[in-house]
Amino acid sequence: MIFYRAITFLKSCLFGTTFFCCCFRLFALFIISFLAWNYFGLLSVVSLILIYHAILLVDYKNYLFFILGVFINMVTFHFATLFWVLQIDALQGFSILLFHSIYYTIPLCLLYWFRNLNLIRIYVFSLIWLLIEISRNFGELSFPWNILGNALGVNNSLVQWYSFTGVYGGSIFVLIIFMVFNCGVYGFKNNLTRKFVTLFVVSITLYSLGTYYLKSDFTNNQLKIIAVNSTKAGNYNKFKDIFYKLETINERIDFVISPELEFKNLPLNYNDSQPYSYFSENFFVKQNNSLILFGNEFYGESLKFNATLITSQDKSYFKVKEKNVPVTENVPVFLRWIIDDGYTNVTAFTRVPQTL
């Protein structure tokens, strides 16, 4: 009896139109989305289900209320998954979150005319969501952080097959699970539903086999990798101290890897033939076959660009990003009259300095 009452209460909260029900759905969406993009990627399926229920299974009075409902849910979703951009730059972060909330809202409003078509609306919702993710990759305001496939990246075992499918393969995987769940709500009498269930089972099987294959070590060769990660602001002294510590390691080290922009406050110039040589000279005496891979900002001639720098004992070279992302790497055009750091952001699509 208690379980039945709990289910009834939950159902009323998910489908009700009262102020309390709306607040409950938004709170649930915020918490689940936050957990999905920070701790357990498969919870992104639950986020989709909550958004789908809030958009298509709630009885809105008219189209304007429907648009408002979609927009509020998109704002909640984006703030839950991208709240951290506000800590980098409040104005840029808020502008980007608002823009993308509107960008998602406009095509999702087309679902208003499919809300009475039980199975079709599930497929249309999934297709629109996927097209939004793909289309938003174009343009200056694009970024990859809240793509469904990217949410799976918080769990390493869930993304090992991305080298074959790309991140959108992960998005399709999440959407398939979402469609199978919602199709199951309406039973399995429909032929199209059975096809999707079959596709889901095949996907899970291939995923399991692929994960096992990628985790298996058939050559018995192991790489020794040192990952540098610190919560302190990147600076000269921290950079120097890390190499001092690396010099004390007597075991073989194949790679030293640092997260992107870990040392962003170091004024490295791309004209230097060996930007890290002063720090890494003693390290390479012991580890002459190692590679150092750092993501960093480089400066020179009023240019600033984000690149991956690979340094060996003999030489260094870098690869520039094809496109910089807003807030963290590039100030959007419409905000440059307010925010201007004096540098031109360089990408592979613009003028790239000579490779080291």
Short mmCIF file of the C-alpha atoms (twelve columns), coordinates in Angstrom:
data_MODEL
# 
_entry.id   MODEL 
# 
loop_
_atom_site.group_PDB 
_atom_site.id 
_atom_site.type_symbol 
_atom_site.label_atom_id 
_atom_site.label_alt_id 
_atom_site.label_comp_id 
_atom_site.label_asym_id 
_atom_site.label_seq_id 
_atom_site.Cartn_x 
_atom_site.Cartn_y 
_atom_site.Cartn_z 
_atom_site.pdbx_PDB_model_num 
ATOM 1   C CA . MET A 1   0.000  0.000  0.000   1 
ATOM 2   C CA . ILE A 2   2.816  2.428  0.871   1 
ATOM 3   C CA . PHE A 3   4.619  1.598  -2.373  1 
ATOM 4   C CA . TYR A 4   1.422  2.157  -4.386  1 
ATOM 5   C CA . ARG A 5   0.864  5.539  -2.719  1 
ATOM 6   C CA . ALA A 6   4.463  6.550  -3.395  1 
ATOM 7   C CA . ILE A 7   4.092  5.656  -7.077  1 
ATOM 8   C CA . THR A 8   0.784  7.539  -7.267  1 
ATOM 9   C CA . PHE A 9   2.344  10.613 -5.660  1 
ATOM 10  C CA . LEU A 10  5.345  10.487 -8.002  1 
ATOM 11  C CA . LYS A 11  3.070  10.140 -11.020 1 
ATOM 12  C CA . SER A 12  0.973  13.123 -9.945  1 
ATOM 13  C CA . CYS A 13  4.132  15.215 -9.513  1 
ATOM 14  C CA . LEU A 14  5.475  14.257 -12.948 1 
ATOM 15  C CA . PHE A 15  2.248  14.894 -14.846 1 
ATOM 16  C CA . GLY A 16  0.508  17.527 -12.716 1 
ATOM 17  C CA . THR A 17  0.141  21.168 -13.720 1 
ATOM 18  C CA . THR A 18  0.131  22.726 -10.255 1 
ATOM 19  C CA . PHE A 19  2.937  25.035 -9.155  1 
ATOM 20  C CA . PHE A 20  4.243  22.376 -6.761  1 
ATOM 21  C CA . CYS A 21  4.377  19.753 -9.519  1 
ATOM 22  C CA . CYS A 22  6.242  22.106 -11.840 1 
ATOM 23  C CA . CYS A 23  8.785  22.927 -9.133  1 
ATOM 24  C CA . PHE A 24  9.198  19.228 -8.304  1 
ATOM 25  C CA . ARG A 25  9.938  18.360 -11.959 1 
ATOM 26  C CA . LEU A 26  12.448 21.182 -12.333 1 
ATOM 27  C CA . PHE A 27  14.205 20.248 -9.097  1 
ATOM 28  C CA . ALA A 28  14.391 16.596 -10.158 1 
ATOM 29  C CA . LEU A 29  15.712 17.583 -13.592 1 
ATOM 30  C CA . PHE A 30  18.389 19.827 -12.073 1 
ATOM 31  C CA . ILE A 31  19.624 17.184 -9.605  1 
ATOM 32  C CA . ILE A 32  19.606 14.283 -12.090 1 
ATOM 33  C CA . SER A 33  21.310 16.329 -14.831 1 
ATOM 34  C CA . PHE A 34  23.965 17.551 -12.403 1 
ATOM 35  C CA . LEU A 35  24.698 13.978 -11.294 1 
ATOM 36  C CA . ALA A 36  24.699 12.694 -14.877 1 
ATOM 37  C CA . TRP A 37  27.265 15.181 -16.182 1 
ATOM 38  C CA . ASN A 38  29.513 14.963 -13.133 1 
ATOM 39  C CA . TYR A 39  29.319 11.453 -11.669 1 
ATOM 40  C CA . PHE A 40  27.334 8.851  -13.611 1 
ATOM 41  C CA . GLY A 41  26.772 9.436  -17.316 1 
ATOM 42  C CA . LEU A 42  23.949 6.953  -17.870 1 
ATOM 43  C CA . LEU A 43  21.716 9.128  -15.693 1 
ATOM 44  C CA . SER A 44  21.492 11.351 -18.782 1 
ATOM 45  C CA . VAL A 45  18.788 8.925  -19.914 1 
ATOM 46  C CA . VAL A 46  16.744 9.886  -16.853 1 
ATOM 47  C CA . SER A 47  17.309 13.573 -17.655 1 
ATOM 48  C CA . LEU A 48  15.881 12.997 -21.134 1 
ATOM 49  C CA . ILE A 49  12.884 11.161 -19.687 1 
ATOM 50  C CA . LEU A 50  12.166 14.036 -17.297 1 
ATOM 51  C CA . ILE A 51  12.432 16.588 -20.105 1 
ATOM 52  C CA . TYR A 52  10.219 14.477 -22.355 1 
ATOM 53  C CA . HIS A 53  7.573  14.110 -19.640 1 
ATOM 54  C CA . ALA A 54  7.650  17.829 -18.821 1 
ATOM 55  C CA . ILE A 55  7.264  18.800 -22.476 1 
ATOM 56  C CA . LEU A 56  4.901  16.231 -23.952 1 
ATOM 57  C CA . LEU A 57  2.977  14.594 -21.133 1 
ATOM 58  C CA . VAL A 58  1.836  17.709 -19.265 1 
ATOM 59  C CA . ASP A 59  -1.462 19.282 -20.295 1 
ATOM 60  C CA . TYR A 60  -0.586 22.899 -21.130 1 
ATOM 61  C CA . LYS A 61  -3.390 25.419 -21.558 1 
ATOM 62  C CA . ASN A 62  -2.170 26.721 -24.918 1 
ATOM 63  C CA . TYR A 63  0.866  27.016 -27.165 1 
ATOM 64  C CA . LEU A 64  2.365  29.977 -25.278 1 
ATOM 65  C CA . PHE A 65  2.348  28.016 -22.024 1 
ATOM 66  C CA . PHE A 66  3.930  25.107 -23.924 1 
ATOM 67  C CA . ILE A 67  6.771  27.347 -25.185 1 
ATOM 68  C CA . LEU A 68  7.301  28.725 -21.682 1 
ATOM 69  C CA . GLY A 69  7.402  25.198 -20.258 1 
ATOM 70  C CA . VAL A 70  10.006 24.068 -22.812 1 
ATOM 71  C CA . PHE A 71  12.162 27.155 -22.197 1 
ATOM 72  C CA . ILE A 72  12.121 26.806 -18.399 1 
ATOM 73  C CA . ASN A 73  13.113 23.142 -18.683 1 
ATOM 74  C CA . MET A 74  15.954 24.002 -21.069 1 
ATOM 75  C CA . VAL A 75  17.240 26.732 -18.748 1 
ATOM 76  C CA . THR A 76  17.188 24.263 -15.848 1 
ATOM 77  C CA . PHE A 77  18.967 21.595 -17.915 1 
ATOM 78  C CA . HIS A 78  21.719 23.954 -19.085 1 
ATOM 79  C CA . PHE A 79  22.356 25.479 -15.668 1 
ATOM 80  C CA . ALA A 80  22.581 21.994 -14.137 1 
ATOM 81  C CA . THR A 81  25.130 20.762 -16.675 1 
ATOM 82  C CA . LEU A 82  27.090 23.977 -17.261 1 
ATOM 83  C CA . PHE A 83  26.875 25.910 -13.983 1 
ATOM 84  C CA . TRP A 84  30.668 25.972 -13.745 1 
ATOM 85  C CA . VAL A 85  31.066 28.386 -16.693 1 
ATOM 86  C CA . LEU A 86  29.608 31.104 -14.458 1 
ATOM 87  C CA . GLN A 87  32.622 30.713 -12.186 1 
ATOM 88  C CA . ILE A 88  34.984 31.436 -15.101 1 
ATOM 89  C CA . ASP A 89  33.202 34.543 -16.347 1 
ATOM 90  C CA . ALA A 90  29.723 35.426 -15.085 1 
ATOM 91  C CA . LEU A 91  28.686 37.626 -18.019 1 
ATOM 92  C CA . GLN A 92  29.965 35.330 -20.759 1 
ATOM 93  C CA . GLY A 93  28.708 32.237 -18.965 1 
ATOM 94  C CA . PHE A 94  25.205 33.599 -18.437 1 
ATOM 95  C CA . SER A 95  25.003 34.782 -22.068 1 
ATOM 96  C CA . ILE A 96  26.067 31.386 -23.411 1 
ATOM 97  C CA . LEU A 97  23.638 29.482 -21.171 1 
ATOM 98  C CA . LEU A 98  20.760 31.743 -22.162 1 
ATOM 99  C CA . PHE A 99  21.587 31.488 -25.875 1 
ATOM 100 C CA . HIS A 100 21.732 27.696 -25.864 1 
ATOM 101 C CA . SER A 101 18.552 27.426 -23.819 1 
ATOM 102 C CA . ILE A 102 16.782 29.401 -26.553 1 
ATOM 103 C CA . TYR A 103 18.544 27.400 -29.271 1 
ATOM 104 C CA . TYR A 104 17.170 24.146 -27.828 1 
ATOM 105 C CA . THR A 105 13.723 25.615 -27.170 1 
ATOM 106 C CA . ILE A 106 12.925 26.714 -30.734 1 
ATOM 107 C CA . PRO A 107 13.053 23.286 -32.474 1 
ATOM 108 C CA . LEU A 108 11.598 21.455 -29.458 1 
ATOM 109 C CA . CYS A 109 8.507  23.654 -29.711 1 
ATOM 110 C CA . LEU A 110 7.660  21.755 -32.918 1 
ATOM 111 C CA . LEU A 111 6.700  18.847 -30.671 1 
ATOM 112 C CA . TYR A 112 3.501  20.668 -29.757 1 
ATOM 113 C CA . TRP A 113 1.890  19.229 -32.884 1 
ATOM 114 C CA . PHE A 114 3.014  15.678 -32.050 1 
ATOM 115 C CA . ARG A 115 1.937  15.577 -28.392 1 
ATOM 116 C CA . ASN A 116 -1.103 13.339 -29.091 1 
ATOM 117 C CA . LEU A 117 0.847  10.769 -31.181 1 
ATOM 118 C CA . ASN A 118 2.104  8.314  -28.594 1 
ATOM 119 C CA . LEU A 119 4.930  6.450  -30.320 1 
ATOM 120 C CA . ILE A 120 5.698  8.926  -33.078 1 
ATOM 121 C CA . ARG A 121 6.370  11.723 -30.599 1 
ATOM 122 C CA . ILE A 122 9.073  9.598  -28.959 1 
ATOM 123 C CA . TYR A 123 10.948 9.190  -32.222 1 
ATOM 124 C CA . VAL A 124 10.437 12.825 -33.244 1 
ATOM 125 C CA . PHE A 125 11.715 14.045 -29.863 1 
ATOM 126 C CA . SER A 126 14.837 11.863 -30.174 1 
ATOM 127 C CA . LEU A 127 15.482 12.968 -33.761 1 
ATOM 128 C CA . ILE A 128 15.104 16.660 -32.924 1 
ATOM 129 C CA . TRP A 129 17.432 16.335 -29.932 1 
ATOM 130 C CA . LEU A 130 20.119 14.632 -32.026 1 
ATOM 131 C CA . LEU A 131 19.830 17.227 -34.798 1 
ATOM 132 C CA . ILE A 132 20.155 20.016 -32.225 1 
ATOM 133 C CA . GLU A 133 23.368 18.504 -30.871 1 
ATOM 134 C CA . ILE A 134 24.861 18.095 -34.346 1 
ATOM 135 C CA . SER A 135 23.801 21.525 -35.641 1 
ATOM 136 C CA . ARG A 136 25.068 23.390 -32.588 1 
ATOM 137 C CA . ASN A 137 28.574 22.208 -33.459 1 
ATOM 138 C CA . PHE A 138 28.654 24.961 -36.076 1 
ATOM 139 C CA . GLY A 139 29.078 28.571 -35.144 1 
ATOM 140 C CA . GLU A 140 31.116 30.605 -32.700 1 
ATOM 141 C CA . LEU A 141 28.992 29.774 -29.647 1 
ATOM 142 C CA . SER A 142 29.297 25.998 -29.899 1 
ATOM 143 C CA . PHE A 143 30.848 23.759 -27.261 1 
ATOM 144 C CA . PRO A 144 30.796 20.007 -26.518 1 
ATOM 145 C CA . TRP A 145 30.252 20.014 -22.765 1 
ATOM 146 C CA . ASN A 146 26.569 19.082 -22.438 1 
ATOM 147 C CA . ILE A 147 26.229 16.723 -25.398 1 
ATOM 148 C CA . LEU A 148 24.628 13.436 -24.314 1 
ATOM 149 C CA . GLY A 149 27.632 11.475 -25.544 1 
ATOM 150 C CA . ASN A 150 29.938 13.705 -23.538 1 
ATOM 151 C CA . ALA A 151 28.013 12.915 -20.351 1 
ATOM 152 C CA . LEU A 152 29.154 9.308  -20.664 1 
ATOM 153 C CA . GLY A 153 32.732 10.575 -20.521 1 
ATOM 154 C CA . VAL A 154 32.634 10.779 -16.727 1 
ATOM 155 C CA . ASN A 155 32.899 6.972  -16.790 1 
ATOM 156 C CA . ASN A 156 35.937 5.844  -18.774 1 
ATOM 157 C CA . SER A 157 34.549 2.429  -19.685 1 
ATOM 158 C CA . LEU A 158 31.549 4.036  -21.406 1 
ATOM 159 C CA . VAL A 159 33.566 5.922  -24.029 1 
ATOM 160 C CA . GLN A 160 36.252 3.483  -25.169 1 
ATOM 161 C CA . TRP A 161 34.361 2.845  -28.396 1 
ATOM 162 C CA . TYR A 162 34.194 6.555  -29.349 1 
ATOM 163 C CA . SER A 163 37.244 6.109  -31.563 1 
ATOM 164 C CA . PHE A 164 34.885 4.202  -33.886 1 
ATOM 165 C CA . THR A 165 31.648 6.182  -33.497 1 
ATOM 166 C CA . GLY A 166 32.649 9.606  -32.217 1 
ATOM 167 C CA . VAL A 167 30.862 11.425 -29.404 1 
ATOM 168 C CA . TYR A 168 27.586 11.458 -31.347 1 
ATOM 169 C CA . GLY A 169 27.676 7.679  -31.297 1 
ATOM 170 C CA . GLY A 170 27.351 8.049  -27.531 1 
ATOM 171 C CA . SER A 171 24.412 10.430 -27.987 1 
ATOM 172 C CA . ILE A 172 22.668 7.905  -30.236 1 
ATOM 173 C CA . PHE A 173 23.315 5.189  -27.668 1 
ATOM 174 C CA . VAL A 174 21.660 7.274  -24.922 1 
ATOM 175 C CA . LEU A 175 18.729 8.136  -27.201 1 
ATOM 176 C CA . ILE A 176 18.199 4.463  -28.055 1 
ATOM 177 C CA . ILE A 177 17.936 3.598  -24.367 1 
ATOM 178 C CA . PHE A 178 15.533 6.509  -23.948 1 
ATOM 179 C CA . MET A 179 13.356 5.337  -26.845 1 
ATOM 180 C CA . VAL A 180 13.285 1.721  -25.668 1 
ATOM 181 C CA . PHE A 181 12.193 2.794  -22.190 1 
ATOM 182 C CA . ASN A 182 9.397  5.022  -23.457 1 
ATOM 183 C CA . CYS A 183 8.262  2.524  -26.088 1 
ATOM 184 C CA . GLY A 184 8.001  -0.065 -23.330 1 
ATOM 185 C CA . VAL A 185 5.468  2.174  -21.587 1 
ATOM 186 C CA . TYR A 186 3.081  1.645  -24.491 1 
ATOM 187 C CA . GLY A 187 3.632  -2.108 -24.769 1 
ATOM 188 C CA . PHE A 188 5.384  -4.211 -27.355 1 
ATOM 189 C CA . LYS A 189 2.531  -4.906 -29.766 1 
ATOM 190 C CA . ASN A 190 3.772  -2.337 -32.254 1 
ATOM 191 C CA . ASN A 191 6.232  -3.721 -34.858 1 
ATOM 192 C CA . LEU A 192 8.369  -0.589 -34.760 1 
ATOM 193 C CA . THR A 193 8.648  -0.897 -30.993 1 
ATOM 194 C CA . ARG A 194 9.886  -4.475 -31.299 1 
ATOM 195 C CA . LYS A 195 12.510 -3.341 -33.796 1 
ATOM 196 C CA . PHE A 196 13.818 -0.728 -31.402 1 
ATOM 197 C CA . VAL A 197 13.919 -3.220 -28.541 1 
ATOM 198 C CA . THR A 198 15.890 -5.593 -30.741 1 
ATOM 199 C CA . LEU A 199 18.254 -2.780 -31.703 1 
ATOM 200 C CA . PHE A 200 18.705 -1.948 -28.025 1 
ATOM 201 C CA . VAL A 201 19.594 -5.536 -27.110 1 
ATOM 202 C CA . VAL A 202 22.061 -5.735 -30.008 1 
ATOM 203 C CA . SER A 203 23.617 -2.390 -28.961 1 
ATOM 204 C CA . ILE A 204 24.076 -3.543 -25.366 1 
ATOM 205 C CA . THR A 205 25.667 -6.778 -26.575 1 
ATOM 206 C CA . LEU A 206 28.059 -5.011 -28.939 1 
ATOM 207 C CA . TYR A 207 28.901 -2.464 -26.247 1 
ATOM 208 C CA . SER A 208 29.707 -5.209 -23.723 1 
ATOM 209 C CA . LEU A 209 31.898 -7.103 -26.196 1 
ATOM 210 C CA . GLY A 210 33.611 -3.911 -27.333 1 
ATOM 211 C CA . THR A 211 34.351 -2.811 -23.783 1 
ATOM 212 C CA . TYR A 212 35.832 -6.216 -22.973 1 
ATOM 213 C CA . TYR A 213 37.962 -6.134 -26.110 1 
ATOM 214 C CA . LEU A 214 39.271 -2.620 -25.477 1 
ATOM 215 C CA . LYS A 215 40.039 -3.381 -21.837 1 
ATOM 216 C CA . SER A 216 41.906 -6.584 -22.665 1 
ATOM 217 C CA . ASP A 217 45.680 -6.409 -22.889 1 
ATOM 218 C CA . PHE A 218 46.568 -8.862 -25.666 1 
ATOM 219 C CA . THR A 219 50.190 -7.751 -25.917 1 
ATOM 220 C CA . ASN A 220 50.959 -7.613 -22.183 1 
ATOM 221 C CA . ASN A 221 52.615 -4.232 -22.839 1 
ATOM 222 C CA . GLN A 222 51.898 -1.587 -20.236 1 
ATOM 223 C CA . LEU A 223 52.558 2.125  -20.434 1 
ATOM 224 C CA . LYS A 224 53.686 4.144  -17.458 1 
ATOM 225 C CA . ILE A 225 51.723 7.413  -17.516 1 
ATOM 226 C CA . ILE A 226 52.015 10.270 -15.029 1 
ATOM 227 C CA . ALA A 227 48.947 12.536 -14.996 1 
ATOM 228 C CA . VAL A 228 49.454 16.032 -13.585 1 
ATOM 229 C CA . ASN A 229 46.346 17.483 -12.022 1 
ATOM 230 C CA . SER A 230 46.091 20.217 -9.417  1 
ATOM 231 C CA . THR A 231 43.335 22.477 -8.135  1 
ATOM 232 C CA . LYS A 232 45.792 25.335 -7.599  1 
ATOM 233 C CA . ALA A 233 46.134 28.102 -10.167 1 
ATOM 234 C CA . GLY A 234 48.809 27.347 -12.741 1 
ATOM 235 C CA . ASN A 235 51.998 29.331 -12.193 1 
ATOM 236 C CA . TYR A 236 55.728 29.270 -12.673 1 
ATOM 237 C CA . ASN A 237 56.568 27.763 -9.264  1 
ATOM 238 C CA . LYS A 238 54.053 24.940 -9.536  1 
ATOM 239 C CA . PHE A 239 55.345 24.090 -12.995 1 
ATOM 240 C CA . LYS A 240 58.916 23.984 -11.691 1 
ATOM 241 C CA . ASP A 241 57.993 21.922 -8.616  1 
ATOM 242 C CA . ILE A 242 56.226 19.283 -10.707 1 
ATOM 243 C CA . PHE A 243 59.347 18.647 -12.774 1 
ATOM 244 C CA . TYR A 244 61.449 18.471 -9.635  1 
ATOM 245 C CA . LYS A 245 59.158 15.728 -8.363  1 
ATOM 246 C CA . LEU A 246 59.254 13.892 -11.689 1 
ATOM 247 C CA . GLU A 247 63.058 13.855 -11.546 1 
ATOM 248 C CA . THR A 248 62.894 11.833 -8.312  1 
ATOM 249 C CA . ILE A 249 61.020 8.958  -9.972  1 
ATOM 250 C CA . ASN A 250 63.376 6.129  -10.832 1 
ATOM 251 C CA . GLU A 251 60.874 4.004  -12.762 1 
ATOM 252 C CA . ARG A 252 60.421 4.288  -16.509 1 
ATOM 253 C CA . ILE A 253 57.896 6.969  -17.518 1 
ATOM 254 C CA . ASP A 254 56.419 6.824  -21.015 1 
ATOM 255 C CA . PHE A 255 54.137 9.854  -20.892 1 
ATOM 256 C CA . VAL A 256 53.624 12.903 -18.701 1 
ATOM 257 C CA . ILE A 257 50.153 14.317 -19.367 1 
ATOM 258 C CA . SER A 258 48.606 17.508 -18.045 1 
ATOM 259 C CA . PRO A 259 44.970 18.612 -18.416 1 
ATOM 260 C CA . GLU A 260 44.135 21.435 -20.779 1 
ATOM 261 C CA . LEU A 261 45.090 24.872 -19.458 1 
ATOM 262 C CA . GLU A 262 46.534 23.431 -16.245 1 
ATOM 263 C CA . PHE A 263 49.378 25.933 -16.578 1 
ATOM 264 C CA . LYS A 264 47.472 28.666 -18.384 1 
ATOM 265 C CA . ASN A 265 49.220 31.488 -16.506 1 
ATOM 266 C CA . LEU A 266 52.632 30.576 -17.891 1 
ATOM 267 C CA . PRO A 267 53.544 33.144 -20.604 1 
ATOM 268 C CA . LEU A 268 54.817 30.617 -23.153 1 
ATOM 269 C CA . ASN A 269 55.764 31.947 -26.575 1 
ATOM 270 C CA . TYR A 270 55.325 29.754 -29.634 1 
ATOM 271 C CA . ASN A 271 58.589 31.103 -31.121 1 
ATOM 272 C CA . ASP A 272 60.591 29.198 -28.495 1 
ATOM 273 C CA . SER A 273 62.079 26.052 -30.015 1 
ATOM 274 C CA . GLN A 274 61.901 24.232 -26.677 1 
ATOM 275 C CA . PRO A 275 59.353 26.016 -24.414 1 
ATOM 276 C CA . TYR A 276 59.821 23.600 -21.500 1 
ATOM 277 C CA . SER A 277 63.553 22.934 -21.901 1 
ATOM 278 C CA . TYR A 278 64.549 24.910 -18.811 1 
ATOM 279 C CA . PHE A 279 62.266 22.730 -16.664 1 
ATOM 280 C CA . SER A 280 62.567 19.409 -18.449 1 
ATOM 281 C CA . GLU A 281 66.304 19.154 -19.143 1 
ATOM 282 C CA . ASN A 282 67.125 17.129 -16.025 1 
ATOM 283 C CA . PHE A 283 63.961 15.049 -16.442 1 
ATOM 284 C CA . PHE A 284 65.036 13.864 -19.896 1 
ATOM 285 C CA . VAL A 285 68.443 12.831 -18.572 1 
ATOM 286 C CA . LYS A 286 66.675 9.927  -16.849 1 
ATOM 287 C CA . GLN A 287 63.675 9.589  -19.118 1 
ATOM 288 C CA . ASN A 288 65.188 10.053 -22.566 1 
ATOM 289 C CA . ASN A 289 62.384 8.164  -24.336 1 
ATOM 290 C CA . SER A 290 59.501 9.936  -22.615 1 
ATOM 291 C CA . LEU A 291 56.979 12.335 -24.101 1 
ATOM 292 C CA . ILE A 292 55.427 15.311 -22.314 1 
ATOM 293 C CA . LEU A 293 51.913 16.245 -23.460 1 
ATOM 294 C CA . PHE A 294 50.504 19.537 -22.164 1 
ATOM 295 C CA . GLY A 295 47.495 21.551 -23.220 1 
ATOM 296 C CA . ASN A 296 48.304 25.226 -22.868 1 
ATOM 297 C CA . GLU A 297 47.801 28.782 -24.054 1 
ATOM 298 C CA . PHE A 298 50.536 30.295 -26.198 1 
ATOM 299 C CA . TYR A 299 51.197 33.954 -26.878 1 
ATOM 300 C CA . GLY A 300 53.019 35.983 -29.474 1 
ATOM 301 C CA . GLU A 301 52.491 39.008 -31.744 1 
ATOM 302 C CA . SER A 302 49.106 39.810 -30.138 1 
ATOM 303 C CA . LEU A 303 47.982 36.229 -30.809 1 
ATOM 304 C CA . LYS A 304 46.668 33.744 -28.307 1 
ATOM 305 C CA . PHE A 305 45.798 30.178 -29.135 1 
ATOM 306 C CA . ASN A 306 45.030 26.966 -27.324 1 
ATOM 307 C CA . ALA A 307 47.163 24.035 -28.413 1 
ATOM 308 C CA . THR A 308 48.456 20.655 -27.406 1 
ATOM 309 C CA . LEU A 309 52.230 20.739 -26.987 1 
ATOM 310 C CA . ILE A 310 54.197 17.502 -27.307 1 
ATOM 311 C CA . THR A 311 57.795 17.632 -26.113 1 
ATOM 312 C CA . SER A 312 60.484 14.980 -26.423 1 
ATOM 313 C CA . GLN A 313 64.153 15.144 -25.535 1 
ATOM 314 C CA . ASP A 314 65.058 16.550 -28.956 1 
ATOM 315 C CA . LYS A 315 62.165 18.718 -30.145 1 
ATOM 316 C CA . SER A 316 58.662 20.006 -29.588 1 
ATOM 317 C CA . TYR A 317 55.633 20.501 -31.777 1 
ATOM 318 C CA . PHE A 318 52.015 21.460 -31.215 1 
ATOM 319 C CA . LYS A 319 48.576 20.986 -32.705 1 
ATOM 320 C CA . VAL A 320 46.159 23.910 -32.695 1 
ATOM 321 C CA . LYS A 321 42.452 23.391 -32.101 1 
ATOM 322 C CA . GLU A 322 40.226 23.700 -35.143 1 
ATOM 323 C CA . LYS A 323 37.873 25.931 -33.158 1 
ATOM 324 C CA . ASN A 324 38.059 27.617 -29.782 1 
ATOM 325 C CA . VAL A 325 35.094 27.359 -27.452 1 
ATOM 326 C CA . PRO A 326 33.382 30.363 -25.848 1 
ATOM 327 C CA . VAL A 327 33.983 31.530 -22.261 1 
ATOM 328 C CA . THR A 328 37.123 29.491 -21.584 1 
ATOM 329 C CA . GLU A 329 39.053 30.219 -24.795 1 
ATOM 330 C CA . ASN A 330 37.273 32.786 -26.910 1 
ATOM 331 C CA . VAL A 331 35.125 35.852 -26.226 1 
ATOM 332 C CA . PRO A 332 31.995 35.728 -28.442 1 
ATOM 333 C CA . VAL A 333 31.702 38.511 -31.035 1 
ATOM 334 C CA . PHE A 334 28.634 40.104 -29.464 1 
ATOM 335 C CA . LEU A 335 30.509 40.533 -26.148 1 
ATOM 336 C CA . ARG A 336 33.825 41.861 -27.446 1 
ATOM 337 C CA . TRP A 337 32.716 45.468 -27.116 1 
ATOM 338 C CA . ILE A 338 32.469 44.789 -23.355 1 
ATOM 339 C CA . ILE A 339 35.244 42.214 -22.861 1 
ATOM 340 C CA . ASP A 340 38.525 42.520 -24.764 1 
ATOM 341 C CA . ASP A 341 41.785 40.917 -23.633 1 
ATOM 342 C CA . GLY A 342 43.783 42.485 -26.464 1 
ATOM 343 C CA . TYR A 343 44.581 39.181 -28.183 1 
ATOM 344 C CA . THR A 344 43.371 37.592 -31.401 1 
ATOM 345 C CA . ASN A 345 42.277 34.002 -30.768 1 
ATOM 346 C CA . VAL A 346 43.932 31.721 -33.309 1 
ATOM 347 C CA . THR A 347 42.448 28.430 -34.544 1 
ATOM 348 C CA . ALA A 348 43.279 25.974 -37.300 1 
ATOM 349 C CA . PHE A 349 40.657 27.726 -39.447 1 
ATOM 350 C CA . THR A 350 42.490 31.061 -39.180 1 
ATOM 351 C CA . ARG A 351 46.180 31.921 -39.292 1 
ATOM 352 C CA . VAL A 352 48.219 29.265 -37.490 1 
ATOM 353 C CA . PRO A 353 51.780 30.118 -36.377 1 
ATOM 354 C CA . GLN A 354 54.615 27.966 -37.639 1 
ATOM 355 C CA . THR A 355 54.873 24.580 -35.928 1 
ATOM 356 C CA . LEU A 356 57.688 24.276 -33.440 1 
# 
